[in-house]
Amino acid sequence: MRVFHIAGEQIQELDALPTDLPAGGFLWVGYAREEFEQQIAEVQAGLHRWGTGQLVDLHVSDLLNKQLPSHFDYTSWYDLLVFRRLAAPAGELSAEAELGTLAAAERVLSALDTSPVGFAVFDRVLITVHPSDCLVRDFFADKLGKLTEGRDFRGSGRLPTSPAELMLRMVNHIVDNYLDLRRILSRQLGALQKLLLDPHGHFENWPMLLASRDALHRLEDSCEDQRSAMQEWLDALDEWPDSADPHLQRERELLRVRSRDVLEHIERVLSHVRRHEASAESAVQMHFSALSHRTNSIMRTLTVLTAIFLPLNLITGIFGMNFETLPLIHRATGFWIAVGLMAAIGLALGAFFWRKRYLSSKT
């Protein structure tokens, strides 16, 4: 468990849950999922002391569920968002992709799994529940610390002013990892499609191709769930009561801008995944079309050769008959005349079929 008090331009990490809610700013409490399950009673007691209202039992079950898809729900005192992140960091996937081998591609595709991160957004408290191997919590703790020291100039140069803003920053970071997948997926699937369409190769990696398509389907489902969750969050945000305070109204408008930006990033990832799915499907269809064309070419060549040798077989069959009065069989030049005739017929038929492009590699 890590507890942070964020107020103004300062962030302070606390050793434990405070007895009372600080006068200014808000609290961010980050748990690993197993740790949250063990300390749920302490969490509920802290929320009760702070007067924010406790977590609903069904929402606690959602935060502990490792298989739950991305979704959004709300109550009158807090909002709940579950967002699935990549199980493997994009950096590790990129390192695997640099190897460029089929074994590396298989490891990359198998690593494209997701796990849920839960956010309970109160007015002045943010509770996040992460997988045990999740780096999002530590990344943001370090990033926010750098912001207070003025050492991080990427993106927003200020601390979040509300739990909702911090939640959106984390969600945006998760979605950015999906955006980083575009180059990796393009490289891996491009190499797989190159092998699939190689006219001189013999493609046998069908299990990997099926795994690739299955991974793309899972990513598409995950992105669709993320888009639905963010759209519901935006709808709930629009239903918040208006405030007469211009500062609060401006903060709410900034939340809408951030939410729309996250939604746009999710749309980009979803569009890219669908393009890869269509490309993979087209490559499979092209592979079978090329295979069918090659088979037709082989059958055409064999048919033409059969047509060429058919009259030659007829001639040899006639001269193989056991009759005394057959022409040419009693002449010294009969054999050579028959051979010359067969050669002439064979060459003439070969030239005819070649001119008709039945024996050409070009159609």
DRENTIMI-943936 format. One line per field, with one value per residue (C-alpha): residue number from 1; residue in three letters; chain; x, y, z. Coordinates in steps of 0.02 Angstrom, whole numbers, plus 50000, padded with zeros to 5 digits. Each point is the difference from the previous one (the first is absolute). Last residue first. Layout:
pos = [NUM;...]
code = [ALA;...]
unit = [A;...]
x = [X;...]
y = [Y;...]
z = [Z;...]
***
This chain:
pos = [363;362;361;360;359;358;357;356;355;354;353;352;351;350;349;348;347;346;345;344;343;342;341;340;339;338;337;336;335;334;333;332;331;330;329;328;327;326;325;324;323;322;321;320;319;318;317;316;315;314;313;312;311;310;309;308;307;306;305;304;303;302;301;300;299;298;297;296;295;294;293;292;291;290;289;288;287;286;285;284;283;282;281;280;279;278;277;276;275;274;273;272;271;270;269;268;267;266;265;264;263;262;261;260;259;258;257;256;255;254;253;252;251;250;249;248;247;246;245;244;243;242;241;240;239;238;237;236;235;234;233;232;231;230;229;228;227;226;225;224;223;222;221;220;219;218;217;216;215;214;213;212;211;210;209;208;207;206;205;204;203;202;201;200;199;198;197;196;195;194;193;192;191;190;189;188;187;186;185;184;183;182;181;180;179;178;177;176;175;174;173;172;171;170;169;168;167;166;165;164;163;162;161;160;159;158;157;156;155;154;153;152;151;150;149;148;147;146;145;144;143;142;141;140;139;138;137;136;135;134;133;132;131;130;129;128;127;126;125;124;123;122;121;120;119;118;117;116;115;114;113;112;111;110;109;108;107;106;105;104;103;102;101;100;99;98;97;96;95;94;93;92;91;90;89;88;87;86;85;84;83;82;81;80;79;78;77;76;75;74;73;72;71;70;69;68;67;66;65;64;63;62;61;60;59;58;57;56;55;54;53;52;51;50;49;48;47;46;45;44;43;42;41;40;39;38;37;36;35;34;33;32;31;30;29;28;27;26;25;24;23;22;21;20;19;18;17;16;15;14;13;12;11;10;9;8;7;6;5;4;3;2;1]
code = [THR;LYS;SER;SER;LEU;TYR;ARG;LYS;ARG;TRP;PHE;PHE;ALA;GLY;LEU;ALA;LEU;GLY;ILE;ALA;ALA;MET;LEU;GLY;VAL;ALA;ILE;TRP;PHE;GLY;THR;ALA;ARG;HIS;ILE;LEU;PRO;LEU;THR;GLU;PHE;ASN;MET;GLY;PHE;ILE;GLY;THR;ILE;LEU;ASN;LEU;PRO;LEU;PHE;ILE;ALA;THR;LEU;VAL;THR;LEU;THR;ARG;MET;ILE;SER;ASN;THR;ARG;HIS;SER;LEU;ALA;SER;PHE;HIS;MET;GLN;VAL;ALA;SER;GLU;ALA;SER;ALA;GLU;HIS;ARG;ARG;VAL;HIS;SER;LEU;VAL;ARG;GLU;ILE;HIS;GLU;LEU;VAL;ASP;ARG;SER;ARG;VAL;ARG;LEU;LEU;GLU;ARG;GLU;ARG;GLN;LEU;HIS;PRO;ASP;ALA;SER;ASP;PRO;TRP;GLU;ASP;LEU;ALA;ASP;LEU;TRP;GLU;GLN;MET;ALA;SER;ARG;GLN;ASP;GLU;CYS;SER;ASP;GLU;LEU;ARG;HIS;LEU;ALA;ASP;ARG;SER;ALA;LEU;LEU;MET;PRO;TRP;ASN;GLU;PHE;HIS;GLY;HIS;PRO;ASP;LEU;LEU;LEU;LYS;GLN;LEU;ALA;GLY;LEU;GLN;ARG;SER;LEU;ILE;ARG;ARG;LEU;ASP;LEU;TYR;ASN;ASP;VAL;ILE;HIS;ASN;VAL;MET;ARG;LEU;MET;LEU;GLU;ALA;PRO;SER;THR;PRO;LEU;ARG;GLY;SER;GLY;ARG;PHE;ASP;ARG;GLY;GLU;THR;LEU;LYS;GLY;LEU;LYS;ASP;ALA;PHE;PHE;ASP;ARG;VAL;LEU;CYS;ASP;SER;PRO;HIS;VAL;THR;ILE;LEU;VAL;ARG;ASP;PHE;VAL;ALA;PHE;GLY;VAL;PRO;SER;THR;ASP;LEU;ALA;SER;LEU;VAL;ARG;GLU;ALA;ALA;ALA;LEU;THR;GLY;LEU;GLU;ALA;GLU;ALA;SER;LEU;GLU;GLY;ALA;PRO;ALA;ALA;LEU;ARG;ARG;PHE;VAL;LEU;LEU;ASP;TYR;TRP;SER;THR;TYR;ASP;PHE;HIS;SER;PRO;LEU;GLN;LYS;ASN;LEU;LEU;ASP;SER;VAL;HIS;LEU;ASP;VAL;LEU;GLN;GLY;THR;GLY;TRP;ARG;HIS;LEU;GLY;ALA;GLN;VAL;GLU;ALA;ILE;GLN;GLN;GLU;PHE;GLU;GLU;ARG;ALA;TYR;GLY;VAL;TRP;LEU;PHE;GLY;GLY;ALA;PRO;LEU;ASP;THR;PRO;LEU;ALA;ASP;LEU;GLU;GLN;ILE;GLN;GLU;GLY;ALA;ILE;HIS;PHE;VAL;ARG;MET]
unit = [A;A;A;A;A;A;A;A;A;A;A;A;A;A;A;A;A;A;A;A;A;A;A;A;A;A;A;A;A;A;A;A;A;A;A;A;A;A;A;A;A;A;A;A;A;A;A;A;A;A;A;A;A;A;A;A;A;A;A;A;A;A;A;A;A;A;A;A;A;A;A;A;A;A;A;A;A;A;A;A;A;A;A;A;A;A;A;A;A;A;A;A;A;A;A;A;A;A;A;A;A;A;A;A;A;A;A;A;A;A;A;A;A;A;A;A;A;A;A;A;A;A;A;A;A;A;A;A;A;A;A;A;A;A;A;A;A;A;A;A;A;A;A;A;A;A;A;A;A;A;A;A;A;A;A;A;A;A;A;A;A;A;A;A;A;A;A;A;A;A;A;A;A;A;A;A;A;A;A;A;A;A;A;A;A;A;A;A;A;A;A;A;A;A;A;A;A;A;A;A;A;A;A;A;A;A;A;A;A;A;A;A;A;A;A;A;A;A;A;A;A;A;A;A;A;A;A;A;A;A;A;A;A;A;A;A;A;A;A;A;A;A;A;A;A;A;A;A;A;A;A;A;A;A;A;A;A;A;A;A;A;A;A;A;A;A;A;A;A;A;A;A;A;A;A;A;A;A;A;A;A;A;A;A;A;A;A;A;A;A;A;A;A;A;A;A;A;A;A;A;A;A;A;A;A;A;A;A;A;A;A;A;A;A;A;A;A;A;A;A;A;A;A;A;A;A;A;A;A;A;A;A;A;A;A;A;A;A;A;A;A;A;A;A;A;A;A;A;A;A;A;A;A;A;A;A;A;A;A;A;A;A;A]
x = [49940;50187;50093;49975;49947;49818;50054;49900;50167;50073;49854;50027;50189;49982;49871;50116;50150;49906;49929;50171;50082;49866;50022;50189;49990;49880;50112;50152;49921;49940;50170;50048;49826;49899;49907;49964;49817;49914;49968;50071;49892;50043;49959;50144;50000;49825;50042;50158;49897;49864;50129;50072;49826;49977;50174;49961;49830;50075;50134;49862;49901;50154;50038;49819;49999;50158;49931;49836;50093;50102;49840;49920;50152;50000;49815;50032;50138;49899;49856;50120;50080;49828;49954;50163;49974;49821;50056;50144;49882;49884;50144;50046;49822;49986;50165;49944;49830;50084;50107;49843;49916;50153;49993;49813;50031;50139;49890;49853;50113;50062;49818;49974;50153;49934;49832;50087;50099;49848;49905;49814;50003;49899;49937;50093;49901;50133;50125;49883;49991;50189;50021;49878;50103;50159;49927;49932;50169;50091;49881;50029;50187;49997;49895;50120;50151;49925;49961;50178;50070;49888;50060;50181;49968;49922;50154;50113;49905;50009;50189;50021;50025;50098;50106;50035;49846;50025;49826;49989;50180;49973;49837;50093;50133;49866;49908;50153;50052;49826;49962;50156;49972;49820;50033;50059;49819;49949;50130;49923;49834;50074;50078;49832;49917;50128;49975;49811;50011;50108;49871;49857;50091;50017;50131;50126;50179;50071;50112;49880;50085;50187;50098;50047;50136;49907;50018;49813;49981;50134;49901;49845;50098;50070;49829;49931;50123;49980;49812;50009;50130;49876;50075;49880;49851;49936;49860;49985;49910;49982;49937;49938;49836;50007;50068;50016;50120;50036;50140;49956;50121;50038;50087;50108;50143;49954;50015;50173;50061;49941;50083;50162;49991;49967;50156;50014;50104;49946;49822;50054;50076;49842;49893;50108;49986;49812;49983;49919;49826;49930;49870;49815;49899;49874;49917;49895;49923;49966;49868;49836;50053;50088;50048;50125;50069;50158;49982;50006;50115;50109;49850;50055;49943;49835;49971;50029;49875;49870;50031;49973;50149;49976;49943;50112;49987;50187;49974;49886;50128;50133;49892;49962;50186;50044;49868;50066;50176;50025;49910;50091;50167;49958;49950;50152;49943;50017;49924;49996;49941;49936;50045;49965;49942;50071;49875;50011;50085;50125;50025;50179;50180;49954;50077;49993;49963;50012;49947;49822;49959;50036;50006;50068;49970;50090;49942]
y = [49203;50004;49839;49948;49824;50042;50166;49972;50021;49869;49882;50015;49984;49843;49929;50030;49931;49840;49976;50025;49883;49867;50014;49994;49844;49916;50045;49940;49832;49978;50035;49817;49959;49850;50093;50150;49959;49862;49843;49870;50047;49988;50179;50098;50121;50056;50016;50098;50121;50018;50025;50141;50071;50006;50064;50182;49997;49920;50134;50132;49922;49991;50184;50050;49897;50086;50172;49961;49945;50161;50102;49907;50032;50183;50013;49907;50122;50150;49948;49980;50169;50082;49932;50063;50171;50010;49955;50123;50138;49955;50015;50171;50064;49939;50084;50163;49992;49972;50154;50102;49941;50053;50172;50013;49963;50127;50135;49954;50008;50171;50057;49941;50095;50158;49983;49975;50160;50096;49958;50002;49811;49896;49832;49848;49925;50038;49901;49850;50003;50016;49852;49899;50041;49951;49830;49968;50042;49888;49856;50025;50005;49836;49915;50061;49944;49827;49988;50053;49867;49868;50053;49985;49831;49937;50058;49918;49835;50014;50011;49876;50114;49918;50131;50044;50109;50088;50063;49920;50037;50184;49996;49941;50133;50133;49931;50022;50170;50077;49928;50079;50168;50009;49935;50171;50058;49866;50068;50172;49929;49956;50174;50079;49896;50061;50181;49977;49934;50146;50120;49912;50003;50189;50135;49897;50061;50117;49991;49901;49904;49981;50127;49890;50063;50143;49923;49990;49928;49871;49935;49988;49894;49885;49967;49986;49864;49911;49986;49954;49863;49858;49833;49977;50054;50172;50070;50189;50102;50187;50111;50180;49992;49811;49903;49812;49942;49817;49933;49844;49879;49981;49875;50042;49896;49847;50105;50064;49825;49930;50143;49965;49817;50057;50106;50189;50022;50184;49943;49923;50165;50091;49882;50033;50188;49990;49931;49826;49974;50139;50101;49970;50143;49986;50165;50033;50169;50063;50077;49986;49833;49959;49865;49987;49849;49916;49812;49903;49850;50044;50037;50088;50174;49928;49911;50164;50079;49871;50035;50187;50105;50111;50181;50152;50042;49985;49878;49890;49999;49947;49860;49938;49997;49911;49867;49981;49966;49819;50021;50164;49914;49864;50131;50111;50160;50187;50133;50176;50132;50173;50183;50101;49966;49825;49858;49938;49848;49991;49836;49946;50054;50154;50057;50187;50094;50188;50123;50023;49854;49818;49882;49831;49827;49845;49824]
z = [46624;50015;50041;49819;49947;49960;49928;49837;49911;50117;49964;49812;50013;50106;49879;49853;50093;50048;49824;49922;50125;49969;49812;50014;50109;49876;49850;50095;50037;49821;49922;49977;49934;50058;50137;49887;49971;50103;49896;50119;50148;50188;50052;50076;49855;50048;50185;49963;49894;50133;50136;49897;49976;50191;50039;49967;50085;50155;50004;49985;50143;50111;49967;50037;50160;50059;49958;50087;50156;49998;49982;50144;50109;49950;50044;50163;50047;49942;50114;50146;49962;49990;50171;50073;49921;50063;50176;49989;49945;50145;50123;49930;50012;50179;50048;49920;50083;50169;49970;49959;50161;50101;49918;50031;50184;50012;49922;50113;50153;49943;49991;50179;50057;49914;50087;50167;49974;49938;50162;49961;49979;49880;50061;49930;49856;49870;50103;50002;49810;49990;50118;49894;49846;50091;50049;49824;49922;50122;49963;49813;50029;50096;49866;49865;50100;50023;49814;49958;50117;49918;49828;50055;50084;49838;49905;50127;49986;49809;49995;49856;49850;49859;49916;49818;49974;50169;50046;50173;50040;49960;50099;50155;49981;49981;50150;50108;49934;49999;50172;50073;49915;50058;50175;50060;49985;50125;50121;49972;50059;50169;50016;49956;50135;50127;49949;50007;50178;50052;49928;50088;50167;49988;49973;49904;50020;49871;49847;49892;49861;50014;50102;50145;50115;50086;50172;50028;49825;50036;50149;49891;49876;50135;50075;49824;49950;50167;49976;49815;50025;50022;50057;50147;49896;50047;50109;50003;50132;49966;50140;50000;49904;49985;49852;50023;49864;49956;49889;49902;49914;49815;49888;49852;50070;49895;49844;50049;50046;49833;49907;50094;49946;49821;50004;49984;50157;50011;50036;50166;50055;49946;50103;50152;49973;49978;50174;50011;50074;49893;50094;50033;50072;50141;50044;50154;50042;50175;50115;49901;49927;49839;49878;49858;49906;49939;50008;50164;49999;50151;50112;50160;49946;49938;50166;50091;49880;50047;50185;49978;50051;50151;50014;49996;50184;50032;50142;49892;49859;50124;50070;49824;49959;50162;49966;49821;50063;49944;49833;49968;50029;49875;49871;50027;50078;49961;50113;49927;50121;49957;50018;50155;50179;50007;50028;50177;50075;49860;49905;50024;49970;49901;49836;49976;49840;49985;49864;50064;50112;49965;50149;49949;50072;49937;50042]
***
